[in-house]
């Protein structure tokens, strides 16, 4: 599962962190994204996906969404989750 989206330390975006950590196959992720028409920059240890908003996908499964809009970040997370077959977000606490 991924922890709930949270504002990243510099306040410029939202991040999703897998718990427990995972190791993503970035080459496979790149192929899947490109097959769906998503532009991808491969920086070897991370991918930068031209989604809306832009997303950084790290080797350890961390996802960073470059937006200050929590709803846009959640929509982008759900799109990546579906495209890359990632686990969902942990349930909201009551």
N, C-alpha and C positions, 0 to 999 in steps of 0.2 A: 504494500500500500504506500501511497504518497501521503505525507503530512499535508495538512491544510495549507493552501497558498498563503504566503506571508510576504509582507513588504521586505525587500532585501535591505542589507545594511546601509546602503547609500541612499535609499529612498527612491531610486529611479526605476524600480520595477518590482515584480513579484517573482518569488521562487517557489518551486515545489521540490522537496527533498524526499527521496525514497527511504522508507524505513521498513525492513533492514536495507542497507545499501545493496545496489545491484551493479552489474557490469554490463553495459550496453555494447552491442555489436554495432559500432558506428558505421561501418561499411554497409551493413544491411539496412540500417536506419536511413542512410543516404539514398540507397537504391529505392526504398519504399517511398520516401518523400519525393524524390525526383519523378518517380512513376506517377505520382499524383499532381505533377506540375509545379511542385514547390522548389524554388531556387535554393540551392544549398552551397555554402562555403565550407569546405572541409579543412579544418585547422589541425588535423591529426588527432588531437586529444579532445576536440569538441567540434560540433557542427553548429553553424549559424544558419538557421532556417528562415527563409523569406516569407514567413507566415504573417498574418496581421493579428496581433503585433508580432514583431520579430522575436524569435526564440533562440536561445543558446542551449544546446543539448550536450552535456558533458559525458565523458566516458563512465563516470560513476553514477549516472542516472539523474543528476541534478538538472533541473530545467529552469531557465531564467527567462522571464517574459518582460520585454522592454516596453512597459506601459505603466502608467499610474492609475489606470482604470481597473479595479478589481474584477469587474464583469468581463472585460475584454481578456484579461489574463485567464479567467476561468474557462471562457469559450475556447481560447487557444490551447489550454491544457487538454480539454476534452477532445479537440481535434487531433492533437498529437497522440493522445492516449489511444484513440481509435485507429489512427494510421499505423502506429508502431506497436500496437497490442501491449500497452503498458498497463500496470495495475491502476485502479482508481484511487481517488482521494479518500482518506479516512473519514468516517462519519463525523458530522458536526457534533460538538458536545452540547448537551442540554443545559 
